Amino acid sequence: MSFELFKYKSGHCTLPLASIYKSGLMSFNKVAMEKYFKTDRFVRFYYDSKNNVIGIEYSEMEYPNSYKMTTSKDGKIGTVRAKSFLAHYRINHDITVGYQFTKDPEKKFLIIKLKETKNENIQNPE
């Protein structure tokens, strides 16, 4: 038999990720928080049913239909209760799934393509 030794690499993901949890929470990792949510703690959700895409508008100010983001004590993880949004649009969240996302280049708007799931423990290739 020809075995290959697994070489453990420590470190954290360097990609901004959003996770949708079975409980209906949506969280953003440290990279996403540093890149997009430095002072912006309110989000509004949008959904494109034709393309199965979530849009997230983020802001420093609270607007109608916005959700307040809570952060971990160290500010590295941001969480939003999205259960009613997910239920309204019947977005499946039976299991926790991590997503990479893109940013609209002209406004504070993130785009999550639900068809493009990523493993929660995704690492950047060297």
C-alpha positions as CSV (number, residue, x, y, z in Angstrom):
1,M,0.0,0.0,0.0
2,S,1.1,3.5,-0.7
3,F,0.0,5.9,2.1
4,E,0.6,9.6,2.0
5,L,1.1,11.6,5.2
6,F,-1.4,14.3,5.9
7,K,0.4,17.5,6.6
8,Y,-1.6,19.6,9.0
9,K,-1.7,23.3,8.3
10,S,-2.8,25.7,11.0
11,G,-4.3,29.0,10.2
12,H,-7.6,30.5,9.4
13,C,-9.5,31.1,6.3
14,T,-8.5,34.3,4.5
15,L,-11.7,34.5,2.4
16,P,-14.8,36.4,3.5
17,L,-17.5,33.8,4.2
18,A,-21.1,33.9,5.3
19,S,-22.7,30.8,6.9
20,I,-26.4,30.0,7.1
21,Y,-27.1,27.8,10.1
22,K,-29.8,25.3,10.6
23,S,-31.2,27.5,13.4
24,G,-31.8,30.3,10.9
25,L,-28.8,32.4,12.0
26,M,-26.5,34.0,9.4
27,S,-23.0,34.7,10.4
28,F,-20.0,36.4,8.9
29,N,-16.4,35.4,9.6
30,K,-13.5,37.6,10.8
31,V,-12.4,38.4,7.2
32,A,-15.9,39.5,6.2
33,M,-16.3,41.6,9.4
34,E,-13.0,43.4,8.8
35,K,-13.6,43.9,5.1
36,Y,-17.3,44.9,5.0
37,F,-18.7,45.4,8.5
38,K,-16.1,47.6,10.3
39,T,-18.8,50.1,11.4
40,D,-21.9,48.8,9.5
41,R,-24.0,46.8,11.9
42,F,-27.4,46.8,10.1
43,V,-28.4,44.6,7.2
44,R,-31.4,44.3,4.9
45,F,-32.1,41.1,3.1
46,Y,-33.2,40.8,-0.6
47,Y,-34.0,37.6,-2.5
48,D,-33.9,36.9,-6.3
49,S,-36.0,33.7,-6.6
50,K,-35.3,33.3,-10.3
51,N,-31.5,33.0,-9.7
52,N,-31.7,31.7,-6.1
53,V,-29.5,34.5,-4.8
54,I,-29.6,36.4,-1.5
55,G,-28.7,40.1,-1.5
56,I,-27.5,41.8,1.7
57,E,-27.4,45.5,2.0
58,Y,-25.3,46.7,4.9
59,S,-25.3,50.1,6.6
60,E,-24.2,52.1,9.7
61,M,-27.8,53.3,10.1
62,E,-31.0,51.4,10.9
63,Y,-33.5,51.6,8.1
64,P,-37.0,50.1,7.8
65,N,-36.9,46.3,7.5
66,S,-33.3,46.2,8.7
67,Y,-31.8,43.6,11.1
68,K,-29.3,44.5,13.7
69,M,-26.1,42.4,13.6
70,T,-24.7,41.2,16.9
71,T,-21.0,40.6,17.2
72,S,-18.8,38.3,19.3
73,K,-17.1,40.0,22.3
74,D,-13.9,40.4,20.2
75,G,-15.9,41.6,17.2
76,K,-14.5,38.9,14.9
77,I,-17.8,37.2,14.2
78,G,-21.1,38.9,13.2
79,T,-24.5,37.2,13.5
80,V,-27.9,38.1,12.2
81,R,-31.2,36.4,13.0
82,A,-32.5,35.6,9.5
83,K,-35.0,32.8,10.3
84,S,-38.1,34.8,9.2
85,F,-36.4,35.9,6.0
86,L,-35.4,32.3,5.2
87,A,-38.8,31.0,6.0
88,H,-40.6,33.6,4.0
89,Y,-38.7,32.7,0.9
90,R,-38.6,29.0,1.7
91,I,-34.8,29.1,1.6
92,N,-33.6,25.7,2.7
93,H,-31.5,25.8,5.9
94,D,-31.8,22.1,7.0
95,I,-28.0,22.0,7.4
96,T,-25.4,24.6,8.2
97,V,-23.7,25.7,5.0
98,G,-20.9,28.2,4.3
99,Y,-20.8,30.5,1.3
100,Q,-18.3,32.7,-0.4
101,F,-19.9,35.8,-1.7
102,T,-19.3,38.7,-4.0
103,K,-19.7,42.5,-3.4
104,D,-21.5,44.8,-5.8
105,P,-18.7,47.2,-6.9
106,E,-20.9,50.3,-6.7
107,K,-22.8,49.9,-3.4
108,K,-22.8,48.3,0.0
109,F,-24.4,45.1,-1.3
110,L,-23.2,41.5,-0.9
111,I,-24.4,38.7,-3.1
112,I,-24.7,35.1,-2.0
113,K,-25.4,32.5,-4.8
114,L,-27.1,29.7,-2.9
115,K,-26.1,27.2,-5.5
116,E,-22.4,27.8,-4.8
117,T,-21.9,26.2,-1.4
118,K,-18.5,26.0,0.3
119,N,-17.3,23.9,3.1
120,E,-17.2,25.7,6.5
121,N,-13.5,24.8,6.9
122,I,-12.5,26.1,3.5
123,Q,-8.8,27.1,3.2
124,N,-7.1,29.1,0.6
125,P,-4.8,27.1,-1.7
126,E,-1.2,28.0,-1.5
